[in-house]
Amino acid sequence: MLVTDRERLKEEIHAWADQYGHSRTALMPILQEVQARYRHCSEYAMQEIADLVGIHPVEVHGVVSFYSFLTTEPQGKFVVRVCQTMSCDMAGKDRVALQLVNDLDIDFGETTPDGMFTLEWASCIGMCDQGPALLINDKVYSKVTPNQVHDIIEECRATYGVHALQKEGH
């Protein structure tokens, strides 16, 4: 018997609920796990989570729509967030952002057709003294110059390639 994507998602959500708890306090950790694994929180996932923690699905959707690191739309394997604080602005954020747009051939708020990269603005990533700063998934890049953008993007591609090959057993 084949396990469907929904069945697999449901099993994983139940496992995370067993790990984090079946109460309202487990909501964020479970949502973060879903976001990390599936690159978005689907309507189905939000309904399952709501049922498990005993709250209304609208409350789950409200949390997902409030936090910028959670989304209902699928994102790329690498989410590139550019800090848009005044300090990063003064350090040359616009040139770095333009280089990202050019290298990835997408605008902010979009995902590359291959599903590798999503480009977003971030209100602040806490690197005000080291701008311009990027946050790519969980990795911070500071004092980024337009000339470094290509190498950063290639580093991401190479990292994914290594992980993909390891996952496939090559």
Residue pairs with C-beta under 8 A, 6 or more apart in sequence:
3 11
6 44
9 34
9 38
9 42
9 44
9 45
9 48
10 48
12 33
12 34
12 37
13 30
13 34
13 45
13 48
13 49
13 52
14 52
16 26
16 29
16 30
16 33
16 34
17 26
17 30
17 49
17 52
17 53
19 29
20 26
20 29
20 30
21 53
22 52
22 53
22 54
23 53
23 54
24 53
24 54
24 55
26 53
27 49
27 53
27 55
27 60
27 63
28 63
30 49
30 52
30 53
31 41
31 49
31 60
31 63
31 64
31 70
32 69
32 70
34 41
34 45
34 49
35 41
35 69
35 70
35 71
38 45
38 74
39 74
39 75
39 76
39 77
40 71
40 72
40 73
40 74
40 75
41 64
41 70
41 71
41 72
42 72
43 72
46 57
46 60
46 61
46 64
46 72
47 57
47 60
49 60
50 56
50 57
50 59
50 60
61 72
63 70
64 70
64 71
64 72
65 72
68 120
68 122
68 123
74 111
74 115
75 111
75 118
76 111
76 112
76 115
76 116
76 117
76 118
77 115
77 116
77 117
77 160
78 116
78 117
78 118
78 136
78 137
78 156
78 160
79 117
79 118
79 120
79 136
79 137
80 100
80 104
80 117
80 118
80 119
80 120
80 134
80 135
80 136
81 120
81 121
81 122
81 125
81 134
81 135
81 136
82 88
82 93
82 96
82 97
82 100
82 108
82 119
82 120
82 121
82 122
82 132
82 133
82 134
83 93
83 122
83 123
83 124
83 125
83 127
83 131
83 132
83 133
83 134
83 135
84 93
84 121
84 122
84 123
85 123
85 124
85 128
85 131
87 128
87 129
87 131
88 127
88 128
88 131
88 132
88 133
90 131
91 131
91 132
91 143
92 131
92 132
92 145
92 146
93 131
93 132
95 145
95 146
96 132
96 134
96 144
96 145
96 146
96 149
97 108
98 146
99 146
99 149
99 150
100 119
100 149
100 153
101 107
101 108
101 119
103 149
103 150
103 153
104 112
104 117
104 119
104 153
105 112
106 112
106 117
106 119
107 119
108 119
108 120
108 121
109 119
109 120
110 118
110 119
111 117
111 118
111 119
112 118
116 156
116 157
116 160
117 153
117 156
122 135
125 133
125 134
125 135
125 140
127 133
127 140
127 142
130 142
130 143
131 142
131 143
132 143
132 144
133 140
133 141
133 142
133 143
133 144
134 140
134 141
134 144
134 152
135 141
136 152
136 156
141 148
141 152
144 152
